[in-house]
Amino acid sequence: MSEELRAVALGGGHGLQATLSALRRITSDVTAVVTVADDGGSSGRLRRELGLLPPGDLRKALAALSDSDPDGELWSTVFEHRFGGSGALAGHAVGNLVLAGLLEVLGDPVRVLDQACRLLGVRGRVLPMSTEPLDMSADVVGLDSDPDAVRTIRGQVAIASTPGRVKQVSLQAAGGARPAACPEAVEAVLSADLVLLGPGSWFTSVLPHLLVPELHEALVRTTARRFVVLNLVPQPGETAGFSPEQHLDVLSQHAPRLRVDAVLADANSVPTPDRLRAAAAELGARTLLDEIAAPAVPGRHDPQALAKSLRAALERRTDRWR
């Protein structure tokens, strides 16, 4: 695959890391568009104390795209290192603190991430989906004696860990304002050759990109090939009990105008392939089933196998479509 392929991956957390690790095996022109609604852990603390963008998912994307030479590997390791002990620094990742410092000095999140890319030798780009921290809320059922009663849960961490069933999520900027997209992220999607959604926490890392109006519109309008990469297993709390096709149904509910070219899934994680094909067809997509799970790490994708599957999807080799 030519290195000139312009690829954009949208998501957050470990799912986005896997996608980026796969894409960098295909092309050097990779842009990560990252969620900015995290309110837990080190990111949540920095967000509450300093009013900054939560840096954790941005840090993970930078580490995934860092140069493979010794300097790049060193800085990636340092960025991912967390302080121990019980003091004020306990639990903070070094990269989170570096990004927080750059945000206070430079102010502009896009400039901050471009500087961090230079530090880690990233040849692609990491961008926030919005330049302001966002708040997430969800309509959840199953939390009361009445199984159909809807309760609103606020905050990414609370949504991800709810024992109820998430029905719908929404995003708000400060004061309940409509979230505004990062212009550079919108431009990246519009000018891409390939756009990937997923894998990752479906309601809190994947769907949020569709809840930012300008980014949503860019995903609908782009001439890029649009691929969805499904999770290997349902996520406890957030998507407990979800089948692979239910993930696509939820995607369609949040973005009814979105059309998709291909749905990639692990062959061993799809109990009813015909149902998945039917759900993918509702989005305009074909289904590619492959063995893309990491053998030694349950619930994680194998970047090399995922890269191979992405190449097959891009080349539309019909012998691989099932």
Secondary structure, 3 states (H helix, E strand, C coil): CCCCCCEEEEECHHHHHHHHHHHCCCCCCEEEEECCCCCCHHHHHHHHHHCCCCCHHHHHHHHHHCCCCHHHHHHHHHHHCECCCCCCCCCCEHHHHHHHHHHHHHCCHHHHHHHHHHHHCCCCEEEECCCCCCEEEEEEECCCCCCCCEEEEECHHHHHCCCCEEEEEEEECHHHCCCCCCHHHHHHHHCCCEEEECCCCHHHHHHHHHHCHHHHHHHHHCCCEEEEECCCCCCCCCCCCCCHHHHHHHHHHHCCCCCCCEEEEEHHHCCCHHHHHHHHHHCCCEEEEECCECCCCCCCECHHHHHHHHHHHHHCCHHHCC
